[in-house]
């Protein structure tokens, strides 16, 4: 009997030791960094970050693109993943509003925000309103006048229903008192291609993507969603200059499945801060004209909560978007 008790104690000790070792040795295998459609803002943030972060963690970080439903499919994959630190989400700002938006549309959300724990904010950018070079509109005033006279007849491309482009454009439309028609695509890159190929009349995109097309003369910029003009686009006015309170920032942040162990989260926070500060990451972000806006877990949680509450009030005021 004594021998049996001793054997059972040894087995429990062995199992506990194995569990502790597996936790303390994190990471010891490949990490999946799940993001949204390829070629867009989330994808570029993810690939630049993975390159620097994996060197610090000494494990490969594989970027997995999961576009669709404005990024909700990728968000749901991580929300429902095992909370062990091997599935990380890099999401854009609409992640905080997508579940509520689905409910307002009479649909069941495929994930809930409570299933995700904020890890850190990586970057944030305003958005530029673009139209084709041969568009009859040369400024926001002309565009809004036309849209008021022709409700629903202006078509714009978005990255997906209730995705960042959709929300930002509907915010502007609500403030301007106009009705637009959205044409959803599978990400920011295809949405831009839709404008370039004249499938739609306008879209929104972040400045780093917009500038080359503006410079080449293919597209015109009517306005930016920031609170002041951008140094890289000094001639493009803000929405506020025309009297529209529709400030909006496209941000990229990291999330973990709810319940990820604290020691794993701490390891990710420490290593992430080092990765964000690395010369390679900084150079990569600068070359892609993406503004680093790093905020650790407590600051990011408050930032995303505040943004989520602001957007929730907006979509409830607007009502279901067709």
C-alpha positions in Angstrom: 0.0 0.0 0.0 2.8 2.4 0.9 4.5 1.5 -2.4 1.3 2.3 -4.3 0.9 5.7 -2.6 4.5 6.4 -3.3 4.1 5.5 -7.0 1.0 7.6 -7.3 2.8 10.6 -5.7 5.7 10.2 -8.1 3.3 10.1 -11.1 1.5 13.3 -10.0 4.9 15.0 -9.4 6.0 13.9 -12.9 2.9 15.2 -14.6 3.1 18.5 -12.7 6.8 18.8 -13.6 6.0 18.2 -17.2 3.2 20.8 -17.2 5.5 23.3 -15.5 8.3 22.7 -18.0 6.0 23.0 -21.0 4.7 26.4 -19.6 8.2 27.7 -18.7 9.7 26.6 -22.0 7.3 28.6 -24.1 7.6 28.9 -27.0 8.9 25.5 -28.1 7.1 25.2 -31.5 5.8 27.3 -34.4 3.5 30.2 -33.6 0.6 31.1 -35.9 0.0 34.9 -36.4 -3.5 35.0 -37.9 -4.4 38.1 -39.8 -6.9 39.2 -42.4 -6.7 39.4 -46.2 -3.3 39.3 -48.0 -1.8 42.5 -49.3 -3.7 44.9 -47.0 -2.8 46.9 -43.9 -3.1 44.0 -41.5 -1.0 41.7 -43.7 1.9 44.1 -44.0 1.9 44.8 -40.2 1.9 41.1 -39.6 4.8 40.2 -41.9 7.0 43.0 -40.7 6.3 42.1 -37.1 6.8 38.3 -37.6 10.2 38.8 -39.1 11.5 40.7 -36.1 9.5 38.9 -33.4 10.5 35.4 -34.3 14.2 36.2 -33.9 13.6 37.2 -30.3 11.3 34.2 -29.5 13.7 31.8 -31.3 10.7 30.1 -33.0 9.2 30.6 -36.4 6.1 32.8 -36.6 4.0 31.9 -39.6 1.5 34.5 -40.9 -1.8 33.0 -41.8 -4.2 35.1 -43.9 -7.9 34.6 -43.1 -10.0 37.2 -45.0 -13.7 37.4 -45.2 -16.6 39.0 -43.3 -14.5 42.1 -42.7 -11.9 40.1 -40.9 -14.3 38.3 -38.6 -13.3 34.8 -39.9 -9.7 35.3 -38.8 -10.8 36.8 -35.5 -13.1 33.9 -34.8 -10.3 31.4 -35.6 -8.1 32.8 -32.8 -11.1 33.5 -30.5 -11.8 29.7 -30.6 -8.2 28.5 -30.5 -6.5 26.8 -27.6 -5.2 29.5 -25.2 -1.6 28.4 -25.2 0.2 31.3 -26.9 0.6 29.5 -30.3 -2.3 31.3 -31.9 -2.1 35.1 -32.0 -4.4 37.5 -33.8 -3.3 40.7 -35.5 -6.6 42.5 -36.2 -7.7 45.9 -37.4 -10.0 48.3 -35.6 -13.3 46.7 -36.7 -12.5 43.7 -34.5 -14.1 45.5 -31.5 -17.4 46.2 -33.2 -18.0 43.2 -35.6 -20.0 41.1 -33.1 -22.3 43.9 -32.2 -22.7 44.9 -35.8 -23.7 41.3 -36.7 -26.4 41.4 -34.0 -27.8 44.6 -35.3 -28.1 42.9 -38.7 -30.0 40.1 -37.1 -27.2 37.6 -37.4 -25.4 35.5 -34.8 -21.8 36.6 -34.3 -19.2 34.0 -35.1 -17.1 35.2 -32.2 -17.5 37.5 -29.2 -15.0 40.2 -28.2 -14.9 38.7 -24.7 -13.2 35.6 -26.2 -10.1 37.7 -27.0 -7.6 39.3 -24.6 -5.8 42.5 -25.9 -2.0 42.1 -26.0 -0.7 45.3 -27.6 -1.4 48.1 -30.2 1.1 48.1 -33.0 0.2 51.0 -35.4 -2.6 53.4 -36.3 -3.3 55.3 -39.5 -6.0 57.7 -40.7 -7.8 56.9 -44.0 -7.8 58.8 -47.3 -11.0 59.1 -49.4 -10.1 58.4 -53.0 -11.9 58.8 -56.3 -10.7 58.1 -59.9 -8.7 60.8 -61.7 -11.6 61.5 -64.1 -14.2 61.8 -61.3 -16.3 65.0 -61.5 -15.7 65.7 -57.8 -12.6 67.7 -56.9 -13.4 68.2 -53.2 -15.6 66.9 -50.4 -18.1 69.7 -50.9 -18.8 68.8 -54.5 -19.0 65.1 -53.7 -21.5 65.6 -50.8 -23.6 67.9 -52.9 -23.9 65.2 -55.6 -24.5 62.4 -53.1 -27.4 64.4 -51.5 -29.0 64.9 -55.0 -28.4 61.2 -55.9 -29.0 59.1 -52.8 -27.6 55.6 -53.0 -26.2 56.1 -56.5 -22.5 56.5 -55.4 -20.9 53.1 -55.1 -17.8 52.5 -53.0 -15.7 49.4 -52.4 -14.9 48.2 -48.9 -12.8 45.5 -47.4 -16.0 43.7 -46.2 -19.2 44.4 -44.5 -18.6 46.1 -41.1 -14.8 46.1 -41.9 -12.7 49.3 -41.3 -13.5 50.8 -44.7 -17.2 50.2 -44.4 -17.4 51.6 -40.9 -15.3 54.6 -41.7 -17.2 55.5 -44.9 -20.6 55.0 -43.2 -19.4 57.2 -40.3 -18.7 59.9 -42.9 -22.0 59.4 -44.7 -23.9 59.6 -41.4 -22.2 62.9 -40.5 -22.7 64.3 -44.0 -26.3 63.3 -44.2 -25.9 61.2 -47.4 -26.7 57.7 -48.5 -24.0 55.6 -50.2 -23.9 52.0 -51.5 -21.2 49.7 -50.4 -19.7 46.9 -52.6 -17.8 44.5 -50.2 -14.6 42.8 -51.4 -12.3 40.4 -49.6 -9.8 43.0 -48.3 -8.3 46.4 -48.7 -6.2 45.5 -51.7 -9.1 44.1 -53.8 -11.2 47.1 -52.8 -8.6 49.4 -54.1 -8.3 47.4 -57.4 -12.1 47.8 -57.8 -11.7 51.6 -57.8 -8.6 51.5 -60.2 -10.6 49.3 -62.6 -13.7 51.6 -62.4 -15.9 49.0 -60.8 -16.8 51.6 -58.1 -16.6 55.3 -57.8 -14.7 55.7 -54.6 -13.0 53.9 -51.6 -11.0 54.6 -48.5 -7.4 53.4 -48.0 -4.5 54.1 -45.7 -2.1 56.9 -46.8 0.9 54.6 -47.6 -1.1 52.8 -50.3 -2.9 55.9 -51.5 0.1 58.2 -52.1 1.6 56.3 -55.1 -1.7 56.3 -56.9 -2.3 60.0 -56.2 1.2 60.9 -57.3 0.9 58.9 -60.5 -2.3 60.8 -61.3 -4.5 57.7 -61.3 -6.6 58.7 -58.3 -7.6 61.9 -56.5 -7.9 62.4 -52.8 -10.9 64.3 -51.5 -10.1 64.2 -47.7 -8.4 62.4 -44.8 -10.0 61.1 -41.6 -7.3 62.5 -39.3 -7.8 65.4 -36.9 -5.2 67.4 -38.9 -3.6 67.4 -42.4 -0.9 64.8 -43.1 2.7 65.9 -43.7 2.8 63.4 -46.6 -0.5 64.8 -48.1 -0.4 68.5 -47.2 -2.8 69.6 -49.9 -5.6 67.2 -48.8 -8.0 68.7 -46.3 -9.4 66.8 -43.3 -13.1 66.0 -43.0 -13.3 68.5 -40.2 -12.3 71.3 -42.5 -15.6 70.8 -44.3 -17.5 70.5 -41.1 -17.8 66.7 -40.8 -17.0 65.1 -37.5 -16.0 61.7 -38.8 -12.5 61.3 -37.4 -11.4 57.7 -37.8 -8.1 55.7 -37.4 -7.3 52.3 -38.9 -5.4 50.6 -36.1 -3.6 47.2 -35.9 -3.6 45.4 -32.6 -2.7 42.0 -31.2 -5.0 39.7 -29.4 -4.8 36.3 -27.6 -7.4 33.7 -26.9 -9.1 34.3 -23.5 -7.4 32.4 -20.8 -3.9 32.4 -22.1 -1.5 31.7 -19.1 0.0 34.8 -17.5 3.6 33.6 -17.9 3.0 33.1 -21.6 1.4 36.5 -21.9 4.3 38.1 -20.0 6.8 36.4 -22.3 4.9 37.7 -25.4 4.6 41.3 -24.0 8.3 41.5 -23.1 9.5 40.0 -26.4 7.0 42.1 -28.4 8.3 45.3 -26.9 11.8 44.3 -27.9 10.6 43.4 -31.4 8.8 46.8 -31.9 12.0 48.6 -30.8 14.3 46.6 -33.2 16.0 48.5 -36.0 14.7 46.0 -38.6 11.0 46.5 -37.6 11.3 50.3 -37.4 13.0 50.4 -40.8 10.4 48.2 -42.4 7.5 50.3 -41.0 9.1 53.5 -42.2 9.7 52.1 -45.6 6.0 51.2 -45.8 5.0 54.6 -44.4 3.2 53.0 -41.5 3.2 54.9 -38.2 4.2 52.8 -35.2 1.8 53.5 -32.3 2.9 50.9 -29.7 0.8 50.6 -26.5 1.3 47.8 -24.0 -1.6 45.7 -22.7 -3.2 48.1 -20.2 -3.0 51.1 -22.5 -4.2 49.1 -25.5 -7.2 47.7 -23.6 -8.4 51.2 -22.6 -7.8 52.5 -26.2 -9.7 49.6 -27.8 -12.5 49.7 -25.3 -13.0 53.5 -25.8 -12.9 53.0 -29.6 -15.4 50.1 -29.4 -17.8 52.1 -27.3 -17.6 55.1 -29.7 -18.2 52.8 -32.7 -21.1 51.0 -31.0 -22.9 54.2 -30.4 -22.4 55.1 -34.1 -23.7 51.9 -35.6 -26.7 51.9 -33.3 -27.5 55.4 -34.4 -27.1 54.5 -38.1 -28.9 51.2 -37.8 -28.4 48.0 -39.9 -26.3 48.7 -42.9 -27.6 47.1 -46.1 
